[in-house]
Amino acid sequence: METSLKVLFVEDSEADAELTTAELVRGGFRPEIHRVETRDELESALESSWDLIICDYRLPRFSAEEALATLKRSGQDIPFIITSGAVQAEQTVSLLKQGAHDFMDKFALARLIPAIERELREAEIRRKRRKAEERVRVLSRAVEQSPVSVVITDPQGNIEYVNPRFEQLTGYTFNEASGRNLGFTLLDQESASAMAELWSTVSSGREWSGEFCSAKRDGQLLWEQVSVSPLTDADGQITHYVVIKEDVTVRRSYEEQLLRQAHYDQLTGLANRVLMLDRLNVALESANRNHHKCALLVIDLDHFKNVNDSLGHSIGDNLLKESAGRLTGCIRGGDTLVRMGGDEFVVILPKIDTARDAQQVAEKIVQQFERPFTIIGKNYRVTASVGIAFYPDDGKNPHLVLRNADLAMYKAKDLGRNQYHFFTEDINRQLIERLELEERLRRVVELNELMLHYQPIYALADGRLAGFEALVRWRQPDGSLWAPGQFIGLAEEIGMIQAIDTWVMRTACRETAPWLTASSGRLRLALNISPHQLQVPGFSTQVEEQLAANGISPEQLELEVTERVLVNDASETHANIEALCRLGVRLSIDDFGTGYSSLGYLQNYPFHTLKIDRSFVSNIGVNTNTARLIDTIITMGHGLGMEVVGEGIESDTERQFLRAHGCDLAQGYLFSRPVPLEQLRFSVEQDLKLVAEDAADPGQ
C-alpha cells in the first residue's frame, strides 16, 4: 500500500527532482512534491506543512546551509536530507551538527528510501518528545514514558528526579543518581567547560542546549544532546531545572568516522596527504616563530611494484602495513608519519637542531628495510630510498619543501636506491635544465632544429655502396649537434617521438629519393623506428604514402627496430609489421644481441636484416668468445634467410674478420662517419656510374 508523502525540494534542477521523485515512487510512496530555488520561495512554502525536505547542497542563489537556517527560523521540525554530487567530509559534519538529518550522494540513492523511513520515524519521535517536554513541567508521570532521558534538579543542579530512560541509558538507578550534581557523569575537561557555560546560561533564566560526553556506569562512552530549561514560580524565581538528554552516540561515531576517513589512510592508519599538509603548515609556522629548523623526509619503497605485480595487491597491502610499522619505529615522539599513497611515505620532523638529526632518522629507515620481508614463507627484498629537505634552507613554504624532498628521493634512486640523499641546489638546477630541455624538445619540429646525417652501408664482398642509414641530429643553440642517444629517450617520455619519427621519414625519403630511384633498386634507405611508432594505428599507411609521394620502391626502404619490439608483442605492433611486410618494406633488427631476442621471437616476424651491435664488433681480436659468438650470429642470420650487417666497424681487422666469416654488409667510421647527404654525393655518383657501366656491358 502506498504511503502519501509531502516533499519539499530545495533544488535548481528539475531533472534531479524528477529522478528523486521516481525513486520515492519505487520505494512505495505516493509523493506530493513542490520545488523551490530561493530563500523567499522556501519561506513561503514553509507556511504549509511538509513531511520531508530534500535539499541540494549548493544552488546558484541558495545553499543547503542557508536553507537549514531558514527552516530553523520557521520553528518547524521537518526531516532535512541533503543531496550532492560531491562534498567534503568536514562540510557534511558541519551541516549535521547544524541540524541536517542525513546526507547522500544524488547519483547513488540506494539509501534514500531507508533514510526517509528512518527520518519519518525519528521526526515522529521528536514530536512526541516535544509534547512530553511541555507536559513534564506540570505532569511528572508523562516523563516516565519519555523516549529520552529526563532529569529534574534543584536550583543548585543537584538531581532530584531521573526517569526510567536515564536509568536504562546510563546504568545508574534513581537512588544512585539522586542528590548528585548533574555533571557527575561527565568524562573530559571539554564537557566540564560546557557545563560551566550551561549554568551561566540557565541561571539567568534562559534555556541552554549542547552536547556532552559522559561515562556510563560500566565505563562505556555516551554522547548526549542536552537541553536544559529553568522552571520558575509565580514570583519568577527559579525552583527547578528540567533536563532532556538524547543519546547521539551513533551520530557522533558517524561524524568521527567521516573525519577519520578525511585525515587518515584506511590501510595503514597513518596520517594521509590532507592531514600531512596541515601538520606541515603547523610545523613550519612553529619553526618560523621560534627560529628553529624542521625537516621533511620522503620515502619510496624500491621494487615494490614487483611484489604487487607478482603476488597480488592483497600481499602488497600486507607489505605496506608492515612497512608502516617499521617506519613508525624510526621516528621520535612528536614526529608525524604519513602515507602519501601507493608506496610513498613522508616523515615530518617538526624541530631539529642540526642536519644530523634528520640524517639519523634516514639511516634508521634505510637500515630497517635491509631486513627482507617474509611473505608466504619466502623472503622478498624491498628497500627504501629517502629524500631529505629542510625548512627554511630548502624552501619557504610547505609545497616547495615537499617538492624538494621528493626530488632528493629520486636522486637517491638514480644513485642506486637503498640510500638517502639531501636536497641540493644542483638537483634543483638539473630539474630546471630538464624542464627547459623538455620545452625546447616539444618545439623541435616546429622550429626546424632537426637535420639528418647519413652513414653509408657497403657490401663486404665487393666494396660497393649498398645504401645509407639516416640518423637524426638536433641543432643546439651553441651550434653543436646532439646525436639520438642524447634526446630520443626524453622524446619518448614526453610523447614527442612520433612527431620526430614522422619528420625523419618524410625528410629522408624526400632527400634520398633522386639517388634511390637512379640506382635501379640497388640502393636502399635505412631508418630507425621507435617501438611507440609501431603502436600507432595505421602507421603502415603513413609509410605507404611517403613512398608513393617520393617515387621510392618499398623494397628500397628498410625500417630498423630494436629487440624491445620483439618482447612487447602488442597487437597493434603486430598488425603494423604485417602490413609493412605485405607492402614490401624491409625490416631489420638493430643492435642484435644486446636485448632479449630469441629464435622464437625472430620466427614471429619476417625480418630481412640482422645488425650485429658495435659492442660485439669492437671485441674482435680481443676476446675469442666474442669471435665465436659473432660467427654464430652470422650463421643463424643466414639460416633464417636474413642479410647480416656489421655495425661500428673502425679497423681493417674488424672488416676482414667479418668478411671472412660471411658477413654481408658493413658500416662504421672505417668507411665514413654519419655526414650530411651532400658530402656523400661523390661516392654515390661514382657508384651509380659503375652500376650504369655494368648495365651497359653485362659481359664485362
Rosetta blueprint (number, residue, H / E / L):
1 M L
2 E L
3 T E
4 S E
5 L E
6 K E
7 V E
8 L E
9 F E
10 V E
11 E L
12 D L
13 S L
14 E H
15 A H
16 D H
17 A H
18 E H
19 L H
20 T H
21 T H
22 A H
23 E H
24 L H
25 V H
26 R H
27 G L
28 G L
29 F E
30 R E
31 P E
32 E E
33 I E
34 H E
35 R E
36 V E
37 E L
38 T L
39 R H
40 D H
41 E H
42 L H
43 E H
44 S H
45 A H
46 L L
47 E L
48 S L
49 S L
50 W L
51 D L
52 L E
53 I E
54 I E
55 C E
56 D E
57 Y L
58 R E
59 L E
60 P L
61 R L
62 F E
63 S E
64 A H
65 E H
66 E H
67 A H
68 L H
69 A H
70 T H
71 L H
72 K H
73 R H
74 S H
75 G L
76 Q L
77 D L
78 I L
79 P L
80 F E
81 I E
82 I E
83 T E
84 S E
85 G L
86 A L
87 V L
88 Q L
89 A H
90 E H
91 Q H
92 T H
93 V H
94 S H
95 L H
96 L H
97 K H
98 Q H
99 G L
100 A L
101 H L
102 D E
103 F E
104 M E
105 D E
106 K L
107 F L
108 A L
109 L H
110 A H
111 R H
112 L H
113 I H
114 P H
115 A H
116 I H
117 E H
118 R H
119 E H
120 L H
121 R H
122 E H
123 A H
124 E H
125 I H
126 R H
127 R H
128 K H
129 R H
130 R H
131 K H
132 A H
133 E H
134 E H
135 R H
136 V H
137 R L
138 V L
139 L L
140 S H
141 R H
142 A H
143 V H
144 E L
145 Q L
146 S L
147 P L
148 V L
149 S E
150 V E
151 V E
152 I E
153 T E
154 D L
155 P L
156 Q L
157 G L
158 N E
159 I E
160 E E
161 Y E
162 V E
163 N L
164 P H
165 R H
166 F H
167 E H
168 Q H
169 L H
170 T H
171 G L
172 Y L
173 T L
174 F H
175 N H
176 E H
177 A H
178 S L
179 G L
180 R L
181 N E
182 L H
183 G H
184 F H
185 T H
186 L E
187 L L
188 D L
189 Q H
190 E H
191 S H
192 A H
193 S H
194 A H
195 M H
196 A H
197 E H
198 L H
199 W H
200 S H
201 T H
202 V H
203 S L
204 S L
205 G L
206 R L
207 E L
208 W E
209 S E
210 G E
211 E E
212 F E
213 C E
214 S E
215 A E
216 K L
217 R L
218 D L
219 G L
220 Q L
221 L E
222 L E
223 W E
224 E E
225 Q E
226 V E
227 S E
228 V E
229 S E
230 P E
231 L E
232 T E
233 D L
234 A L
235 D L
236 G L
237 Q L
238 I E
239 T E
240 H E
241 Y E
242 V E
243 V E
244 I E
245 K E
246 E E
247 D E
248 V L
249 T H
250 V H
251 R H
252 R H
253 S H
254 Y H
255 E H
256 E H
257 Q H
258 L H
259 L H
260 R H
261 Q H
262 A H
263 H H
264 Y E
265 D L
266 Q L
267 L L
268 T L
269 G L
270 L L
271 A E
272 N L
273 R H
274 V H
275 L H
276 M H
277 L H
278 D H
279 R H
280 L H
281 N H
282 V H
283 A H
284 L H
285 E H
286 S H
287 A H
288 N H
289 R H
290 N H
291 H L
292 H L
293 K E
294 C E
295 A E
296 L E
297 L E
298 V E
299 I E
300 D E
301 L E
302 D L
303 H L
304 F H
305 K H
306 N H
307 V H
308 N H
309 D H
310 S H
311 L H
312 G L
313 H H
314 S H
315 I H
316 G H
317 D H
318 N H
319 L H
320 L H
321 K H
322 E H
323 S H
324 A H
325 G H
326 R H
327 L H
328 T H
329 G L
330 C L
331 I L
332 R L
333 G L
334 G L
335 D L
336 T E
337 L E
338 V E
339 R E
340 M E
341 G E
342 G L
343 D L
344 E E
345 F E
346 V E
347 V E
348 I E
349 L E
350 P E
351 K E
352 I E
353 D L
354 T L
355 A H
356 R H
357 D H
358 A H
359 Q H
360 Q H
361 V H
362 A H
363 E H
364 K H
365 I H
366 V H
367 Q H
368 Q H
369 F L
370 E L
371 R L
372 P L
373 F E
374 T E
375 I E
376 I L
377 G L
378 K E
379 N E
380 Y E
381 R L
382 V L
383 T L
384 A E
385 S E
386 V E
387 G E
388 I E
389 A E
390 F E
391 Y E
392 P L
393 D L
394 D L
395 G L
396 K L
397 N L
398 P H
399 H H
400 L H
401 V H
402 L H
403 R H
404 N H
405 A H
406 D H
407 L H
408 A H
409 M H
410 Y H
411 K H
412 A H
413 K H
414 D H
415 L L
416 G L
417 R L
418 N L
419 Q L
420 Y E
421 H E
422 F E
423 F L
424 T L
425 E H
426 D H
427 I H
428 N H
429 R H
430 Q H
431 L H
432 I H
433 E H
434 R H
435 L H
436 E H
437 L H
438 E H
439 E H
440 R H
441 L H
442 R H
443 R L
444 V L
445 V L
446 E L
447 L L
448 N L
449 E L
450 L E
451 M E
452 L E
453 H E
454 Y E
455 Q E
456 P E
457 I E
458 Y E
459 A E
460 L L
461 A L
462 D L
463 G L
464 R L
465 L E
466 A E
467 G E
468 F E
469 E E
470 A E
471 L E
472 V E
473 R E
474 W E
475 R E
476 Q L
477 P L
478 D L
479 G L
480 S L
481 L E
482 W E
483 A L
484 P H
485 G H
486 Q H
487 F L
488 I H
489 G H
490 L H
491 A H
492 E H
493 E H
494 I L
495 G L
496 M L
497 I H
498 Q H
499 A H
500 I H
501 D H
502 T H
503 W H
504 V H
505 M H
506 R H
507 T H
508 A H
509 C H
510 R H
511 E H
512 T H
513 A H
514 P H
515 W H
516 L H
517 T H
518 A H
519 S L
520 S L
521 G L
522 R L
523 L L
524 R E
525 L E
526 A E
527 L E
528 N E
529 I L
530 S L
531 P H
532 H H
533 Q H
534 L H
535 Q L
536 V L
537 P L
538 G L
539 F H
540 S H
541 T H
542 Q H
543 V H
544 E H
545 E H
546 Q H
547 L H
548 A H
549 A H
550 N H
551 G L
552 I L
553 S L
554 P H
555 E H
556 Q H
557 L E
558 E E
559 L E
560 E E
561 V E
562 T L
563 E L
564 R H
565 V H
566 L H
567 V H
568 N L
569 D L
570 A L
571 S H
572 E H
573 T H
574 H H
575 A H
576 N H
577 I H
578 E H
579 A H
580 L H
581 C H
582 R H
583 L H
584 G L
585 V L
586 R E
587 L E
588 S E
589 I E
590 D E
591 D E
592 F E
593 G L
594 T L
595 G L
596 Y L
597 S L
598 S L
599 L H
600 G H
601 Y H
602 L H
603 Q H
604 N H
605 Y L
606 P L
607 F L
608 H L
609 T E
610 L E
611 K E
612 I E
613 D L
614 R H
615 S H
616 F H
617 V H
618 S L
619 N L
620 I L
621 G L
622 V L
623 N L
624 T H
625 N H
626 T H
627 A H
628 R H
629 L H
630 I H
631 D H
632 T H
633 I H
634 I H
635 T H
636 M H
637 G H
638 H H
639 G H
640 L L
641 G L
642 M L
643 E E
644 V E
645 V E
646 G E
647 E L
648 G L
649 I L
650 E L
651 S L
652 D H
653 T H
654 E H
655 R H
656 Q H
657 F H
658 L H
659 R H
660 A H
661 H L
662 G L
663 C L
664 D L
665 L E
666 A E
667 Q L
668 G L
669 Y L
670 L L
671 F L
672 S L
673 R L
674 P L
675 V E
676 P L
677 L H
678 E H
679 Q H
680 L H
681 R H
682 F H
683 S H
684 V H
685 E H
686 Q H
687 D H
688 L H
689 K H
690 L H
691 V H
692 A H
693 E H
694 D H
695 A H
696 A H
697 D L
698 P L
699 G L
700 Q L
